[in-house]
Amino acid sequence: MVGLSGPELRRAMRYVTTAWMFGAIWMHALAGAPLTLFATQLGLSEFQFGLLSAMPFGAALLSLPAASLTDRTGQRKRIFLISLYINRLLWIVIGAVPTWLIWRYGPDASALAIAIFLFSSFLMHSGQAIGSPAWVSWMADVVPDRVRGRYFARRRQWGIVTAIPAAWVAGWVLDHYVSEQAGSMTLMIVCTTIFTVSAMFGVVDIALFHWVPHSVHPKPRQPFFQMIVTPLKDARFMWFSICTAILWFAVAGQGQFVSKYLMEHLQISSTQTQMIVLVTPLLTQFLVLPLWGKAIDRYGKKPSMMLAVLGIVPVGIGWLLMNSGQSWLGYILACLGAAWWTGVELANFNLVLELSGTSGKNGSAGGSAYVAVNTVVVNIAGMLGGIFYGIVAETLRDFHYDLGLKWLAPLSFYEVLFAISAVLRLAAVIPLLRVHEPKARPTVDLLRFMAGNLYNNVMGAVLLPVRMIRRDDADDDENGSFPDGK
């Protein structure tokens, strides 16, 4: 909110941070293994898994009319609260209704259960898409520009504190309460319970925003087409969005397919899957978020994005080697992928936030139109990517190719998806080269900054035992424990 300062500003920012600590539980307890196992038990085909991956991106098309409504009414807080309450509560429907249908009518109701599951999932993502432009525009007025990079990095860190135990507990529950001898109904009931409990934490996340100040800032009424054209004329914004669109296309299908690959193809347990796809990336994010926050504030969004994009290319190639059966490699790839992808997300978010406020400070008063257009551009790409990966997986379902390497199992359609993703990640560098950011510093300076911080942190960790021993010896010598100096 424009005009917040002092204790009132700090209180509002604390509410926003605390809310996400509950929201992180909601997001990470049901992601990964629970959703994948539930969908598999329902009987989703490979194409339907791709469709499930594409749904959040397809629902994002609603961001444009939602942004128009938000700008015309100025009711950012009300729109956010209503749409996000619906988003959270629909998780109960996603689990409970299909489970009840299978329990009541048996396998004959499978087709109807799948249809309701997919439709409810789309409605759930729609709630997120409608509320997102309102939230980002609102936060652009709440959080001062000078600290946004560091603040949102720190906010995500606090979310990780609660997300890690939530993800681990979900995997542990699945492994200990769903045995191999347990029936499909037991699995569905356990997953539904996880969905329901997670939804309650998600509701608390949204409820805390009732205490965040907000003032109504309706923008002058303008034609819907004109609202869309304004961001499209901003060259820096569009080249940045095209870069992120290619990246989202590249990684769109990996969310569902990586979990499926680990559990079905490599026969990894639910707990270990959660550790690889959620816990390890979250721990990595916790460590690198402050570094990326400082990098964006000091060096700019373009060099941060450039370094991050180049970093995730070899990670995409590395997933091809998981076929060797070495599960430890999954932890390394998840760690590296999260470290670089954090930079991509923060750089993109901070650029959109810069352009979507209502005060016009620093020349930015684009309102939620920038949020909506950015969301639509990247999410159309993500939707097409999810559908594309689903078609490839369905087409190559029986694909096997032996490279003749003893340590590498025959390749399947999963490796084909990973290879395509790696090539597309590299292609995302091309539009990024066209981005112009006057105040940004050279990428090589950022690389030195990151390398220096990494070296200092690693050496600090390595030398910590030595420093502790020296400190103990100094204390003993001071207390007379070694009178002869030995």
Beta strands, then each sheet from edge to edge (+ up, - down):
end
